[in-house]
Amino acid sequence: MTGDPSLMVPLPDHDSVDAARFAAIRGDGRPAVFRGLVSRWPAVVAAREGRLSGYLNTLATDETIPIVRAAPEEGGLLHYEAALRGPNFTREPGTIRTFLADLEVELGKPQPDTLAVQGLDARAALPGFLPTHPMPLLAPEIVPRVWIGTAAKVAIHNDPAENIACVVVGRRRFTLFAPEQLPNLYMGPFHITPAGTPVSMVHLTKPDFNRFPRFADALATAETAELMAGDAIYIPYGWYHHVEALDTINMLANYWWDPARGDLGSPWDALMHGMMSLRQLPPDQRRVWRAMFDQYVFLANGDPAAHLPPATHGILAADTPEEIGQMRRGLIAALQRGQPTR
């Protein structure tokens, strides 16, 4: 097994998807490709006609943005430097306009640097993009983030959000892994990351199976698709994905959103607390708490309070802002004391 996409399962394709059909697809909890979803976007048309740079300049502001630059010997892979002290690229300030000018210069070189701008909030950097590039599947308050650059590879990672990514220019290959593949992905450090989220130490396009043997099991489940300009992909919450921009100039607009309640705190913070308070327990105690989490957190056996009268559910059914606030205050007080809540 190698990272050859021809050996992977192709992601399902859908044509003529509207909001109602997307809701049904999303309900399956599976990734999907939407062919031609944004093929009429003005930027897609401008790129097809060879006038992308001029068109983007009409939409851009002089907002300062970070520009990623990696040396040619990195081969377009945006990852860690050898000692894992930081990324293998630099960030320098610029604007969309200066970036587009640098892009033209770099592409004229026999061995160009990798250049990219990543995850720019379109409201600040490209405000003219929003009213002219509607996303037909999502609510208008979900705004796009823009990614532009040369050919590059973004290592396997996941995002704590649902995602629709739309290819504006060039071709992009997406390779996806279900959340359950985490043990086989060999994720890097949490505290030092190339772009804010942990990434896999395995290079999908050139995997080292001697160093990362379980990655072969992940590859056996991998799903992939190559998207053309105008195509889009739906990546469900938390699915791991590797993204490869294949052409000399590439542009993507993606939409992140989280349908979960916003007043319940961060699952990531809960994970950090769990790593602090549970991981060092003796094995027999970890066994107890794994069963407790399955029962009361992940509801593996249904409603844990179903056998009790409603008036006695208490914390087992805490749901209102007042009840959540009371739980939060108790947790904060316990953390400040350095003592358990019970």
C-alpha positions as CSV (number, residue, x, y, z in Angstrom):
1,M,0.0,0.0,0.0
2,T,1.3,3.4,-1.0
3,G,0.0,6.9,-1.1
4,D,-1.1,6.4,-4.7
5,P,-4.6,7.9,-5.1
6,S,-5.4,5.4,-7.8
7,L,-5.4,2.7,-5.1
8,M,-7.8,4.6,-2.8
9,V,-11.6,4.6,-2.7
10,P,-13.1,7.5,-4.7
11,L,-15.3,9.9,-2.8
12,P,-18.9,9.9,-4.0
13,D,-19.8,12.6,-6.6
14,H,-23.1,14.6,-6.7
15,D,-24.3,17.0,-9.4
16,S,-26.9,19.7,-9.1
17,V,-26.9,19.8,-5.3
18,D,-29.2,22.4,-3.6
19,A,-29.7,23.2,0.1
20,A,-32.3,20.5,0.6
21,R,-30.2,17.8,-1.0
22,F,-27.2,18.9,0.9
23,A,-29.1,18.5,4.2
24,A,-29.8,14.9,3.3
25,I,-26.2,14.2,2.3
26,R,-24.9,15.9,5.5
27,G,-27.3,13.7,7.6
28,D,-25.3,10.6,6.4
29,G,-22.2,12.0,8.2
30,R,-20.0,11.2,5.2
31,P,-17.8,13.3,2.9
32,A,-19.0,14.1,-0.6
33,V,-18.0,16.0,-3.7
34,F,-20.3,18.5,-5.5
35,R,-19.3,18.8,-9.1
36,G,-19.7,22.3,-10.6
37,L,-21.3,23.8,-7.5
38,V,-19.6,27.2,-8.0
39,S,-18.6,27.0,-11.6
40,R,-20.3,30.3,-12.3
41,W,-18.5,32.2,-9.6
42,P,-16.9,35.4,-11.2
43,A,-13.4,34.4,-9.9
44,V,-13.7,30.9,-11.5
45,V,-14.7,32.6,-14.8
46,A,-11.9,35.2,-14.5
47,A,-9.3,32.5,-13.9
48,R,-10.6,30.5,-16.9
49,E,-10.2,33.6,-19.0
50,G,-6.7,34.3,-17.7
51,R,-7.4,37.5,-15.7
52,L,-7.5,36.2,-12.2
53,S,-4.9,38.5,-10.7
54,G,-6.5,41.6,-12.1
55,Y,-9.9,40.5,-10.9
56,L,-8.8,39.8,-7.4
57,N,-7.0,43.1,-7.2
58,T,-10.4,44.8,-7.7
59,L,-11.8,42.9,-4.7
60,A,-8.9,43.3,-2.3
61,T,-8.0,45.8,0.4
62,D,-4.7,46.9,1.8
63,E,-5.2,44.8,4.9
64,T,-1.9,43.4,6.2
65,I,-1.9,39.6,5.9
66,P,0.7,36.9,6.6
67,I,2.3,35.4,3.5
68,V,3.8,31.9,3.8
69,R,7.1,31.2,2.0
70,A,9.0,27.9,1.8
71,A,12.2,27.2,0.0
72,P,12.2,25.1,-3.2
73,E,14.0,22.1,-1.5
74,E,10.9,21.6,0.7
75,G,9.1,20.3,-2.4
76,G,5.9,22.3,-1.6
77,L,5.3,20.3,1.6
78,L,4.3,22.8,4.4
79,H,5.2,20.9,7.6
80,Y,7.9,20.9,10.3
81,E,11.6,21.7,10.1
82,A,13.7,18.6,10.9
83,A,14.1,19.2,14.6
84,L,10.3,19.9,15.1
85,R,11.1,23.3,16.7
86,G,8.8,25.1,14.3
87,P,7.5,25.0,10.7
88,N,9.6,24.6,7.6
89,F,8.4,27.9,6.2
90,T,8.4,31.6,7.2
91,R,5.6,34.1,7.4
92,E,6.1,37.7,6.2
93,P,3.7,40.6,6.2
94,G,2.1,41.8,2.9
95,T,-1.2,42.4,1.3
96,I,-3.2,40.5,-1.3
97,R,-1.9,42.9,-4.0
98,T,1.8,42.5,-3.0
99,F,1.3,38.7,-2.7
100,L,-0.2,38.4,-6.2
101,A,2.8,40.5,-7.6
102,D,5.2,38.2,-5.7
103,L,3.5,35.2,-7.1
104,E,4.0,36.4,-10.7
105,V,7.7,36.9,-10.0
106,E,8.2,33.6,-8.3
107,L,6.6,31.6,-11.0
108,G,9.1,33.0,-13.5
109,K,11.9,31.3,-11.7
110,P,13.3,27.9,-12.6
111,Q,13.0,26.8,-9.0
112,P,10.3,28.9,-7.3
113,D,9.6,29.2,-3.6
114,T,6.3,27.9,-2.4
115,L,4.1,30.9,-1.7
116,A,0.7,30.9,0.0
117,V,-1.8,32.9,1.9
118,Q,-3.9,30.6,4.1
119,G,-7.4,30.9,5.7
120,L,-7.9,34.6,5.2
121,D,-11.2,36.0,6.4
122,A,-12.7,37.4,3.2
123,R,-14.4,40.2,5.1
124,A,-11.1,41.8,5.8
125,A,-8.8,40.8,2.9
126,L,-11.3,40.4,0.0
127,P,-14.6,42.1,1.0
128,G,-15.7,42.3,-2.6
129,F,-15.7,38.5,-2.7
130,L,-18.7,38.0,-0.4
131,P,-21.5,39.7,-2.3
132,T,-20.4,38.4,-5.7
133,H,-19.7,34.7,-4.7
134,P,-22.8,33.3,-3.0
135,M,-22.6,29.9,-1.3
136,P,-26.0,28.2,-2.2
137,L,-25.8,25.5,0.5
138,L,-25.2,27.5,3.6
139,A,-26.7,30.4,5.6
140,P,-25.3,33.8,4.5
141,E,-23.7,34.5,7.9
142,I,-21.2,31.7,7.3
143,V,-18.4,33.6,5.6
144,P,-15.6,32.2,3.4
145,R,-11.9,31.9,4.1
146,V,-9.5,32.3,1.2
147,W,-6.4,30.2,0.3
148,I,-4.2,31.2,-2.6
149,G,-0.8,29.8,-3.6
150,T,1.5,27.8,-5.7
151,A,1.6,24.0,-5.8
152,A,1.7,22.8,-2.2
153,K,0.9,20.0,0.2
154,V,-0.9,20.4,3.5
155,A,-0.3,17.5,5.9
156,I,-3.1,15.4,7.3
157,H,-5.0,17.2,10.0
158,N,-8.6,17.8,11.1
159,D,-10.7,20.8,12.0
160,P,-13.2,21.3,14.9
161,A,-15.9,22.4,12.3
162,E,-17.8,21.2,9.4
163,N,-16.4,22.4,6.1
164,I,-17.4,23.0,2.5
165,A,-14.3,23.8,0.4
166,C,-14.7,25.3,-3.1
167,V,-12.0,25.1,-5.7
168,V,-11.7,28.5,-7.5
169,V,-8.5,28.0,-9.5
170,G,-6.4,25.0,-10.3
171,R,-6.9,21.4,-9.2
172,R,-6.8,20.0,-5.6
173,R,-6.6,16.5,-4.4
174,F,-8.3,15.7,-1.1
175,T,-7.6,12.5,0.8
176,L,-9.8,11.8,3.8
177,F,-9.7,9.6,6.8
178,A,-12.5,8.9,9.2
179,P,-12.0,10.1,12.9
180,E,-11.5,6.5,14.0
181,Q,-8.2,6.4,12.1
182,L,-6.6,8.7,14.6
183,P,-4.4,5.9,16.1
184,N,-2.9,5.2,12.7
185,L,-2.1,8.7,11.7
186,Y,0.8,9.5,14.0
187,M,-0.1,13.1,14.9
188,G,2.6,15.6,15.7
189,P,3.0,17.8,18.9
190,F,0.0,19.8,20.1
191,H,2.0,22.7,21.4
192,I,4.1,23.3,18.2
193,T,2.1,23.1,15.0
194,P,2.7,24.5,11.5
195,A,-0.6,26.3,11.4
196,G,-2.4,26.0,14.7
197,T,-3.7,22.5,14.6
198,P,-1.8,19.2,15.1
199,V,-0.7,17.5,11.8
200,S,0.4,14.0,10.9
201,M,4.1,13.2,10.9
202,V,3.5,10.9,7.9
203,H,3.9,12.4,4.4
204,L,1.0,11.0,2.5
205,T,2.7,11.3,-0.9
206,K,5.8,9.5,0.4
207,P,5.0,7.5,3.5
208,D,7.7,5.9,5.6
209,F,6.2,2.6,6.7
210,N,9.2,1.5,8.7
211,R,8.8,4.5,10.9
212,F,5.0,4.6,10.8
213,P,3.8,1.1,10.2
214,R,0.1,1.5,11.3
215,F,-0.3,4.2,8.6
216,A,-0.8,1.3,6.1
217,D,-4.1,0.5,8.0
218,A,-5.2,4.1,7.6
219,L,-4.4,4.1,3.9
220,A,-6.5,1.0,3.4
221,T,-9.5,3.1,4.4
222,A,-8.5,6.4,2.6
223,E,-11.0,8.1,0.3
224,T,-9.9,10.6,-2.3
225,A,-11.1,13.0,-5.0
226,E,-9.5,15.4,-7.4
227,L,-11.4,18.6,-7.7
228,M,-11.4,20.9,-10.7
229,A,-12.2,24.7,-10.6
230,G,-15.9,25.1,-9.8
231,D,-16.1,21.8,-7.8
232,A,-16.6,21.6,-4.0
233,I,-16.2,19.1,-1.3
234,Y,-18.0,18.6,2.0
235,I,-15.7,17.5,4.9
236,P,-17.7,16.5,8.0
237,Y,-16.7,17.7,11.5
238,G,-13.4,16.2,12.6
239,W,-12.6,14.1,9.5
240,Y,-8.9,14.0,8.8
241,H,-7.8,15.3,5.4
242,H,-4.7,15.9,3.3
243,V,-4.9,18.6,0.7
244,E,-2.6,18.9,-2.3
245,A,-2.8,21.9,-4.6
246,L,-1.6,20.5,-8.0
247,D,-1.2,23.4,-10.3
248,T,1.2,26.4,-10.5
249,I,-1.5,28.8,-9.2
250,N,-4.4,27.6,-7.0
251,M,-7.2,29.2,-5.1
252,L,-9.7,27.8,-2.7
253,A,-12.6,29.3,-0.7
254,N,-13.8,27.3,2.3
255,Y,-16.7,27.7,4.7
256,W,-16.3,26.4,8.3
257,W,-19.2,26.2,10.7
258,D,-20.2,24.4,13.9
259,P,-23.8,23.6,14.6
260,A,-23.1,22.7,18.2
261,R,-24.3,25.0,21.0
262,G,-21.9,27.8,21.7
263,D,-22.4,28.0,25.5
264,L,-21.2,24.6,26.6
265,G,-17.4,25.2,26.6
266,S,-14.8,23.7,24.4
267,P,-14.4,19.9,23.8
268,W,-10.7,20.6,23.3
269,D,-10.5,22.1,26.8
270,A,-12.2,19.0,28.1
271,L,-9.7,16.9,26.3
272,M,-6.8,18.9,27.9
273,H,-8.4,18.5,31.3
274,G,-8.8,14.7,30.7
275,M,-5.2,14.4,29.7
276,M,-4.2,16.1,32.9
277,S,-6.6,14.3,35.3
278,L,-7.1,10.9,33.8
279,R,-4.1,9.8,31.8
280,Q,-1.8,9.4,34.9
281,L,-4.3,7.2,36.8
282,P,-3.5,3.5,37.4
283,P,-4.8,1.2,34.7
284,D,-7.7,-0.1,36.8
285,Q,-8.9,3.4,37.5
286,R,-8.7,4.4,33.8
287,R,-10.9,1.4,33.1
288,V,-13.5,2.8,35.5
289,W,-13.5,6.2,34.0
290,R,-13.6,4.9,30.5
291,A,-16.9,3.2,31.4
292,M,-18.1,6.4,33.2
293,F,-17.4,8.5,30.1
294,D,-19.1,6.0,27.8
295,Q,-22.2,6.1,30.0
296,Y,-22.5,9.7,31.0
297,V,-20.7,11.7,28.3
298,F,-20.9,9.7,25.1
299,L,-24.3,8.1,25.9
300,A,-23.2,4.7,24.7
301,N,-26.2,3.1,26.3
302,G,-28.8,5.7,25.8
303,D,-30.1,8.2,28.3
304,P,-28.4,7.4,31.7
305,A,-31.2,9.0,33.6
306,A,-34.1,7.3,31.8
307,H,-34.9,5.1,34.8
308,L,-35.2,8.1,37.2
309,P,-38.1,10.4,37.8
310,P,-37.6,13.6,35.9
311,A,-37.5,15.7,39.1
312,T,-34.4,13.8,40.2
313,H,-32.3,14.1,37.0
314,G,-30.3,17.0,38.2
315,I,-26.8,17.2,36.6
316,L,-27.6,14.1,34.5
317,A,-29.9,16.3,32.4
318,A,-28.3,19.7,32.8
319,D,-29.4,21.7,29.7
320,T,-30.5,25.2,30.5
321,P,-28.1,28.2,30.5
322,E,-28.6,28.4,34.3
323,E,-27.7,24.8,34.8
324,I,-24.7,25.0,32.5
325,G,-23.6,28.1,34.3
326,Q,-23.8,26.4,37.7
327,M,-21.7,23.5,36.3
328,R,-19.1,25.9,34.9
329,R,-18.8,27.8,38.2
330,G,-18.3,24.5,40.0
331,L,-15.6,23.4,37.6
332,I,-13.8,26.8,37.8
333,A,-13.8,26.8,41.6
334,A,-12.4,23.2,41.6
335,L,-9.7,24.0,39.2
336,Q,-8.7,27.1,41.2
337,R,-8.5,25.0,44.4
338,G,-6.6,22.2,42.6
339,Q,-9.1,19.7,44.1
340,P,-11.8,17.5,42.5
341,T,-15.4,18.6,42.5
342,R,-16.5,15.6,44.6
